[in-house]
Amino acid sequence: MRDTVLVPARAAVPVAFDGDNPGRWLFHCHNLFHMATGMMTELAYDGIA
Ligand SMILES: [Cu+2]
């Protein structure tokens, strides 16, 4: 279990998680220049499956 992952350039990483903590979750790059230029998104879900 981890909360960070190294993603190579032009690559994708599948993510699986237990949806047991509803709300809004931020995904972002830890390179601050990348994050400032938009490498950031949100995952939001309600309830518990
Ligand atoms: Cu980045």
N, CA, C, O and the ligand as a Tripos MOL2 file, in Angstrom:
@<TRIPOS>MOLECULE
protein
  197   195    50     0     0
PROTEIN
NO_CHARGES

@<TRIPOS>ATOM
      1 N           0.8540   -1.1720    0.0000 N.3       1 MET1
      2 CA          0.0000    0.0000    0.0000 C.3       1 MET1
      3 C           0.8960    1.2310    0.0000 C.2       1 MET1
      4 O           1.8570    1.3050    0.7660 O.2       1 MET1
      5 N           0.5850    2.1860   -0.8520 N.am      2 ARG2
      6 CA          1.3880    3.3880   -0.9510 C.3       2 ARG2
      7 C           0.5390    4.5350   -1.4580 C.2       2 ARG2
      8 O          -0.5460    4.3230   -2.0000 O.2       2 ARG2
      9 N           1.0310    5.7470   -1.2830 N.am      3 ASP3
     10 CA          0.2790    6.8990   -1.7490 C.3       3 ASP3
     11 C           1.0520    7.7250   -2.7740 C.2       3 ASP3
     12 O           0.6010    8.7950   -3.1830 O.2       3 ASP3
     13 N           2.2170    7.2260   -3.1860 N.am      4 THR4
     14 CA          2.9330    7.8690   -4.2800 C.3       4 THR4
     15 C           3.4290    6.7900   -5.2250 C.2       4 THR4
     16 O           3.6440    5.6480   -4.8180 O.2       4 THR4
     17 N           3.6110    7.1540   -6.4900 N.am      5 VAL5
     18 CA          4.1140    6.2150   -7.4800 C.3       5 VAL5
     19 C           4.9260    6.9870   -8.5090 C.2       5 VAL5
     20 O           4.5590    8.0980   -8.8930 O.2       5 VAL5
     21 N           6.0280    6.3970   -8.9550 N.am      6 LEU6
     22 CA          6.8540    7.0020   -9.9870 C.3       6 LEU6
     23 C           6.2670    6.6360  -11.3440 C.2       6 LEU6
     24 O           6.1520    5.4580  -11.6820 O.2       6 LEU6
     25 N           5.8960    7.6530  -12.1190 N.am      7 VAL7
     26 CA          5.3120    7.4330  -13.4400 C.3       7 VAL7
     27 C           6.3190    7.8970  -14.4840 C.2       7 VAL7
     28 O           6.6160    9.0890  -14.5640 O.2       7 VAL7
     29 N           6.8490    6.9760  -15.2860 N.am      8 PRO8
     30 CA          7.7910    7.3720  -16.3290 C.3       8 PRO8
     31 C           7.1290    8.3040  -17.3390 C.2       8 PRO8
     32 O           5.9070    8.2910  -17.4910 O.2       8 PRO8
     33 N           7.9230    9.1010  -18.0200 N.am      9 ALA9
     34 CA          7.4070   10.0130  -19.0390 C.3       9 ALA9
     35 C           6.6010    9.2470  -20.0790 C.2       9 ALA9
     36 O           7.0080    8.1700  -20.5160 O.2       9 ALA9
     37 N           5.4840    9.7890  -20.4680 N.am     10 ARG10
     38 CA          4.5800    9.2250  -21.4940 C.3      10 ARG10
     39 C           4.0800    7.8270  -21.1300 C.2      10 ARG10
     40 O           3.7720    7.0220  -22.0090 O.2      10 ARG10
     41 N           4.0030    7.5540  -19.8600 N.am     11 ALA11
     42 CA          3.5320    6.2480  -19.4000 C.3      11 ALA11
     43 C           2.2410    6.4210  -18.6040 C.2      11 ALA11
     44 O           1.8710    7.5320  -18.2240 O.2      11 ALA11
     45 N           1.5860    5.3290  -18.3690 N.am     12 ALA12
     46 CA          0.3750    5.3190  -17.5500 C.3      12 ALA12
     47 C           0.5500    4.2840  -16.4450 C.2      12 ALA12
     48 O           1.2840    3.3080  -16.6000 O.2      12 ALA12
     49 N          -0.1230    4.5100  -15.3490 N.am     13 VAL13
     50 CA         -0.0630    3.5750  -14.2280 C.3      13 VAL13
     51 C          -1.4850    3.2740  -13.7770 C.2      13 VAL13
     52 O          -2.2060    4.1900  -13.3810 O.2      13 VAL13
     53 N          -1.9090    2.0140  -13.8260 N.am     14 PRO14
     54 CA         -3.2360    1.6840  -13.3070 C.3      14 PRO14
     55 C          -3.2520    1.8420  -11.7870 C.2      14 PRO14
     56 O          -2.2760    1.5390  -11.1010 O.2      14 PRO14
     57 N          -4.3630    2.3130  -11.2930 N.am     15 VAL15
     58 CA         -4.5080    2.5430   -9.8550 C.3      15 VAL15
     59 C          -5.7340    1.7780   -9.3660 C.2      15 VAL15
     60 O          -6.8030    1.8610   -9.9700 O.2      15 VAL15
     61 N          -5.5820    1.0480   -8.2920 N.am     16 ALA16
     62 CA         -6.6940    0.3620   -7.6420 C.3      16 ALA16
     63 C          -6.7150    0.8060   -6.1890 C.2      16 ALA16
     64 O          -5.6680    0.9610   -5.5600 O.2      16 ALA16
     65 N          -7.9050    1.0070   -5.6700 N.am     17 PHE17
     66 CA         -7.9780    1.4340   -4.2730 C.3      17 PHE17
     67 C          -9.2870    0.9660   -3.6640 C.2      17 PHE17
     68 O         -10.2570    0.6960   -4.3720 O.2      17 PHE17
     69 N          -9.2990    0.8720   -2.3420 N.am     18 ASP18
     70 CA        -10.5190    0.5660   -1.6080 C.3      18 ASP18
     71 C         -11.2830    1.8680   -1.4240 C.2      18 ASP18
     72 O         -10.7890    2.8070   -0.7990 O.2      18 ASP18
     73 N         -12.4990    1.9180   -1.9770 N.am     19 GLY19
     74 CA        -13.3050    3.1370   -1.8940 C.3      19 GLY19
     75 C         -14.0180    3.2350   -0.5590 C.2      19 GLY19
     76 O         -15.2470    3.2070   -0.5070 O.2      19 GLY19
     77 N         -13.2630    3.3490    0.5100 N.am     20 ASP20
     78 CA        -13.8620    3.3590    1.8430 C.3      20 ASP20
     79 C         -13.6830    4.6880    2.5810 C.2      20 ASP20
     80 O         -13.8250    4.7620    3.8010 O.2      20 ASP20
     81 N         -13.3700    5.7290    1.8150 N.am     21 ASN21
     82 CA        -13.1910    7.0430    2.4330 C.3      21 ASN21
     83 C         -13.7020    8.1030    1.4650 C.2      21 ASN21
     84 O         -12.9090    8.7770    0.8080 O.2      21 ASN21
     85 N         -15.0440    8.2570    1.3710 N.am     22 PRO22
     86 CA        -15.6360    9.1640    0.3920 C.3      22 PRO22
     87 C         -15.1540   10.5890    0.5680 C.2      22 PRO22
     88 O         -14.7610   11.0210    1.6520 O.2      22 PRO22
     89 N         -15.2020   11.2910   -0.5390 N.am     23 GLY23
     90 CA        -14.8210   12.7020   -0.5160 C.3      23 GLY23
     91 C         -14.1030   13.0910   -1.7890 C.2      23 GLY23
     92 O         -14.2460   12.4400   -2.8250 O.2      23 GLY23
     93 N         -13.3450   14.1410   -1.7020 N.am     24 ARG24
     94 CA        -12.5910   14.6590   -2.8440 C.3      24 ARG24
     95 C         -11.1120   14.4000   -2.5840 C.2      24 ARG24
     96 O         -10.5710   14.7860   -1.5480 O.2      24 ARG24
     97 N         -10.4720   13.7420   -3.5390 N.am     25 TRP25
     98 CA         -9.0720   13.3720   -3.4050 C.3      25 TRP25
     99 C          -8.2700   13.9910   -4.5300 C.2      25 TRP25
    100 O          -8.6390   13.9100   -5.7020 O.2      25 TRP25
    101 N          -7.1730   14.6070   -4.1540 N.am     26 LEU26
    102 CA         -6.3250   15.2910   -5.1190 C.3      26 LEU26
    103 C          -5.2170   14.3620   -5.6050 C.2      26 LEU26
    104 O          -4.5580   13.6880   -4.8130 O.2      26 LEU26
    105 N          -5.0290   14.3390   -6.8970 N.am     27 PHE27
    106 CA         -3.8960   13.6560   -7.5060 C.3      27 PHE27
    107 C          -3.0230   14.7210   -8.1200 C.2      27 PHE27
    108 O          -3.5180   15.5750   -8.8550 O.2      27 PHE27
    109 N          -1.7370   14.6900   -7.8380 N.am     28 HIS28
    110 CA         -0.8650   15.7090   -8.4080 C.3      28 HIS28
    111 C           0.5520   15.1980   -8.5440 C.2      28 HIS28
    112 O           0.9680   14.2400   -7.8920 O.2      28 HIS28
    113 N           1.2710   15.8730   -9.4130 N.am     29 CYS29
    114 CA          2.6870   15.5940   -9.6070 C.3      29 CYS29
    115 C           3.4780   16.2810   -8.4970 C.2      29 CYS29
    116 O           3.1440   17.3900   -8.0790 O.2      29 CYS29
    117 N           4.5120   15.6240   -8.0320 N.am     30 HIS30
    118 CA          5.3350   16.2280   -6.9870 C.3      30 HIS30
    119 C           6.4110   17.1410   -7.5490 C.2      30 HIS30
    120 O           7.1330   17.7820   -6.7850 O.2      30 HIS30
    121 N           6.5330   17.2140   -8.8640 N.am     31 ASN31
    122 CA          7.3890   18.2220   -9.4780 C.3      31 ASN31
    123 C           6.5780   19.5140   -9.4800 C.2      31 ASN31
    124 O           5.5790   19.6070  -10.1920 O.2      31 ASN31
    125 N           6.9850   20.5090   -8.7010 N.am     32 LEU32
    126 CA          6.1620   21.7090   -8.5160 C.3      32 LEU32
    127 C           5.9050   22.4500   -9.8170 C.2      32 LEU32
    128 O           4.8260   23.0170   -9.9910 O.2      32 LEU32
    129 N           6.8700   22.4630  -10.7440 N.am     33 PHE33
    130 CA          6.6390   23.1180  -12.0250 C.3      33 PHE33
    131 C           5.5290   22.3990  -12.7870 C.2      33 PHE33
    132 O           4.6650   23.0490  -13.3750 O.2      33 PHE33
    133 N           5.5430   21.0970  -12.7830 N.am     34 HIS34
    134 CA          4.4900   20.3370  -13.4610 C.3      34 HIS34
    135 C           3.1320   20.6090  -12.8160 C.2      34 HIS34
    136 O           2.1400   20.8400  -13.5080 O.2      34 HIS34
    137 N           3.1000   20.5790  -11.4940 N.am     35 MET35
    138 CA          1.8330   20.8060  -10.7980 C.3      35 MET35
    139 C           1.2990   22.1950  -11.1100 C.2      35 MET35
    140 O           0.0980   22.3650  -11.3200 O.2      35 MET35
    141 N           2.1770   23.1890  -11.1420 N.am     36 ALA36
    142 CA          1.7640   24.5670  -11.4260 C.3      36 ALA36
    143 C           1.2300   24.7160  -12.8370 C.2      36 ALA36
    144 O           0.4430   25.6240  -13.1060 O.2      36 ALA36
    145 N           1.6470   23.8320  -13.7520 N.am     37 THR37
    146 CA          1.1770   23.9270  -15.1300 C.3      37 THR37
    147 C           0.0380   22.9540  -15.4020 C.2      37 THR37
    148 O          -0.3170   22.7280  -16.5590 O.2      37 THR37
    149 N          -0.5370   22.3780  -14.3580 N.am     38 GLY38
    150 CA         -1.7690   21.6260  -14.5260 C.3      38 GLY38
    151 C          -1.7050   20.1320  -14.3370 C.2      38 GLY38
    152 O          -2.7180   19.4570  -14.5180 O.2      38 GLY38
    153 N          -0.5620   19.5870  -13.9810 N.am     39 MET39
    154 CA         -0.4770   18.1400  -13.8080 C.3      39 MET39
    155 C          -1.0780   17.7700  -12.4480 C.2      39 MET39
    156 O          -0.3870   17.3770  -11.5090 O.2      39 MET39
    157 N          -2.3920   17.9170  -12.4020 N.am     40 MET40
    158 CA         -3.1100   17.7240  -11.1450 C.3      40 MET40
    159 C          -4.5750   17.4670  -11.5030 C.2      40 MET40
    160 O          -5.0970   18.0650  -12.4430 O.2      40 MET40
    161 N          -5.2190   16.6070  -10.7800 N.am     41 THR41
    162 CA         -6.6420   16.3700  -11.0060 C.3      41 THR41
    163 C          -7.2780   15.9110   -9.6990 C.2      41 THR41
    164 O          -6.6160   15.7960   -8.6670 O.2      41 THR41
    165 N          -8.5680   15.6540   -9.7720 N.am     42 GLU42
    166 CA         -9.3210   15.2950   -8.5770 C.3      42 GLU42
    167 C         -10.1260   14.0290   -8.8400 C.2      42 GLU42
    168 O         -10.6500   13.8250   -9.9350 O.2      42 GLU42
    169 N         -10.2110   13.1980   -7.8370 N.am     43 LEU43
    170 CA        -11.1280   12.0480   -7.8560 C.3      43 LEU43
    171 C         -12.1170   12.2800   -6.7210 C.2      43 LEU43
    172 O         -11.7200   12.4970   -5.5760 O.2      43 LEU43
    173 N         -13.4040   12.2330   -7.0430 N.am     44 ALA44
    174 CA        -14.4220   12.4570   -6.0160 C.3      44 ALA44
    175 C         -15.4470   11.3410   -6.0850 C.2      44 ALA44
    176 O         -15.8740   10.9470   -7.1700 O.2      44 ALA44
    177 N         -15.8390   10.8340   -4.9310 N.am     45 TYR45
    178 CA        -16.9080    9.8280   -4.9030 C.3      45 TYR45
    179 C         -17.6570    9.9540   -3.5870 C.2      45 TYR45
    180 O         -17.1310   10.4440   -2.5880 O.2      45 TYR45
    181 N         -18.8990    9.4970   -3.6200 N.am     46 ASP46
    182 CA        -19.7850    9.5500   -2.4460 C.3      46 ASP46
    183 C         -20.0580    8.1300   -1.9580 C.2      46 ASP46
    184 O         -19.9500    7.1650   -2.7140 O.2      46 ASP46
    185 N         -20.4080    8.0250   -0.7030 N.am     47 GLY47
    186 CA        -20.8500    6.7580   -0.1500 C.3      47 GLY47
    187 C         -19.7660    5.7080   -0.1270 C.2      47 GLY47
    188 O         -18.6290    5.9530   -0.5310 O.2      47 GLY47
    189 N         -20.1330    4.5440    0.3470 N.am     48 ILE48
    190 CA        -19.2330    3.4030    0.4110 C.3      48 ILE48
    191 C         -19.8890    2.2570   -0.3270 C.2      48 ILE48
    192 O         -21.0330    1.9020   -0.0430 O.2      48 ILE48
    193 N         -19.1680    1.6750   -1.2760 N.am     49 ALA49
    194 CA        -19.7220    0.5770   -2.1040 C.3      49 ALA49
    195 C         -19.9430   -0.6520   -1.2810 C.2      49 ALA49
    196 O         -20.4000   -1.6700   -1.8020 O.2      49 ALA49
    197 CU          5.1110   15.7760  -13.4600 Cu       50 CU50
@<TRIPOS>BOND
     1     1     2 1
     2     2     3 1
     3     3     4 2
     4     3     5 am
     5     5     6 1
     6     6     7 1
     7     7     8 2
     8     7     9 am
     9     9    10 1
    10    10    11 1
    11    11    12 2
    12    11    13 am
    13    13    14 1
    14    14    15 1
    15    15    16 2
    16    15    17 am
    17    17    18 1
    18    18    19 1
    19    19    20 2
    20    19    21 am
    21    21    22 1
    22    22    23 1
    23    23    24 2
    24    23    25 am
    25    25    26 1
    26    26    27 1
    27    27    28 2
    28    27    29 am
    29    29    30 1
    30    30    31 1
    31    31    32 2
    32    31    33 am
    33    33    34 1
    34    34    35 1
    35    35    36 2
    36    35    37 am
    37    37    38 1
    38    38    39 1
    39    39    40 2
    40    39    41 am
    41    41    42 1
    42    42    43 1
    43    43    44 2
    44    43    45 am
    45    45    46 1
    46    46    47 1
    47    47    48 2
    48    47    49 am
    49    49    50 1
    50    50    51 1
    51    51    52 2
    52    51    53 am
    53    53    54 1
    54    54    55 1
    55    55    56 2
    56    55    57 am
    57    57    58 1
    58    58    59 1
    59    59    60 2
    60    59    61 am
    61    61    62 1
    62    62    63 1
    63    63    64 2
    64    63    65 am
    65    65    66 1
    66    66    67 1
    67    67    68 2
    68    67    69 am
    69    69    70 1
    70    70    71 1
    71    71    72 2
    72    71    73 am
    73    73    74 1
    74    74    75 1
    75    75    76 2
    76    75    77 am
    77    77    78 1
    78    78    79 1
    79    79    80 2
    80    79    81 am
    81    81    82 1
    82    82    83 1
    83    83    84 2
    84    83    85 am
    85    85    86 1
    86    86    87 1
    87    87    88 2
    88    87    89 am
    89    89    90 1
    90    90    91 1
    91    91    92 2
    92    91    93 am
    93    93    94 1
    94    94    95 1
    95    95    96 2
    96    95    97 am
    97    97    98 1
    98    98    99 1
    99    99   100 2
   100    99   101 am
   101   101   102 1
   102   102   103 1
   103   103   104 2
   104   103   105 am
   105   105   106 1
   106   106   107 1
   107   107   108 2
   108   107   109 am
   109   109   110 1
   110   110   111 1
   111   111   112 2
   112   111   113 am
   113   113   114 1
   114   114   115 1
   115   115   116 2
   116   115   117 am
   117   117   118 1
   118   118   119 1
   119   119   120 2
   120   119   121 am
   121   121   122 1
   122   122   123 1
   123   123   124 2
   124   123   125 am
   125   125   126 1
   126   126   127 1
   127   127   128 2
   128   127   129 am
   129   129   130 1
   130   130   131 1
   131   131   132 2
   132   131   133 am
   133   133   134 1
   134   134   135 1
   135   135   136 2
   136   135   137 am
   137   137   138 1
   138   138   139 1
   139   139   140 2
   140   139   141 am
   141   141   142 1
   142   142   143 1
   143   143   144 2
   144   143   145 am
   145   145   146 1
   146   146   147 1
   147   147   148 2
   148   147   149 am
   149   149   150 1
   150   150   151 1
   151   151   152 2
   152   151   153 am
   153   153   154 1
   154   154   155 1
   155   155   156 2
   156   155   157 am
   157   157   158 1
   158   158   159 1
   159   159   160 2
   160   159   161 am
   161   161   162 1
   162   162   163 1
   163   163   164 2
   164   163   165 am
   165   165   166 1
   166   166   167 1
   167   167   168 2
   168   167   169 am
   169   169   170 1
   170   170   171 1
   171   171   172 2
   172   171   173 am
   173   173   174 1
   174   174   175 1
   175   175   176 2
   176   175   177 am
   177   177   178 1
   178   178   179 1
   179   179   180 2
   180   179   181 am
   181   181   182 1
   182   182   183 1
   183   183   184 2
   184   183   185 am
   185   185   186 1
   186   186   187 1
   187   187   188 2
   188   187   189 am
   189   189   190 1
   190   190   191 1
   191   191   192 2
   192   191   193 am
   193   193   194 1
   194   194   195 1
   195   195   196 2
@<TRIPOS>SUBSTRUCTURE
     1 MET1         2 RESIDUE 1 A MET
     2 ARG2         6 RESIDUE 1 A ARG
     3 ASP3        10 RESIDUE 1 A ASP
     4 THR4        14 RESIDUE 1 A THR
     5 VAL5        18 RESIDUE 1 A VAL
     6 LEU6        22 RESIDUE 1 A LEU
     7 VAL7        26 RESIDUE 1 A VAL
     8 PRO8        30 RESIDUE 1 A PRO
     9 ALA9        34 RESIDUE 1 A ALA
    10 ARG10       38 RESIDUE 1 A ARG
    11 ALA11       42 RESIDUE 1 A ALA
    12 ALA12       46 RESIDUE 1 A ALA
    13 VAL13       50 RESIDUE 1 A VAL
    14 PRO14       54 RESIDUE 1 A PRO
    15 VAL15       58 RESIDUE 1 A VAL
    16 ALA16       62 RESIDUE 1 A ALA
    17 PHE17       66 RESIDUE 1 A PHE
    18 ASP18       70 RESIDUE 1 A ASP
    19 GLY19       74 RESIDUE 1 A GLY
    20 ASP20       78 RESIDUE 1 A ASP
    21 ASN21       82 RESIDUE 1 A ASN
    22 PRO22       86 RESIDUE 1 A PRO
    23 GLY23       90 RESIDUE 1 A GLY
    24 ARG24       94 RESIDUE 1 A ARG
    25 TRP25       98 RESIDUE 1 A TRP
    26 LEU26      102 RESIDUE 1 A LEU
    27 PHE27      106 RESIDUE 1 A PHE
    28 HIS28      110 RESIDUE 1 A HIS
    29 CYS29      114 RESIDUE 1 A CYS
    30 HIS30      118 RESIDUE 1 A HIS
    31 ASN31      122 RESIDUE 1 A ASN
    32 LEU32      126 RESIDUE 1 A LEU
    33 PHE33      130 RESIDUE 1 A PHE
    34 HIS34      134 RESIDUE 1 A HIS
    35 MET35      138 RESIDUE 1 A MET
    36 ALA36      142 RESIDUE 1 A ALA
    37 THR37      146 RESIDUE 1 A THR
    38 GLY38      150 RESIDUE 1 A GLY
    39 MET39      154 RESIDUE 1 A MET
    40 MET40      158 RESIDUE 1 A MET
    41 THR41      162 RESIDUE 1 A THR
    42 GLU42      166 RESIDUE 1 A GLU
    43 LEU43      170 RESIDUE 1 A LEU
    44 ALA44      174 RESIDUE 1 A ALA
    45 TYR45      178 RESIDUE 1 A TYR
    46 ASP46      182 RESIDUE 1 A ASP
    47 GLY47      186 RESIDUE 1 A GLY
    48 ILE48      190 RESIDUE 1 A ILE
    49 ALA49      194 RESIDUE 1 A ALA
    50 CU50       197 GROUP 0 **** ****
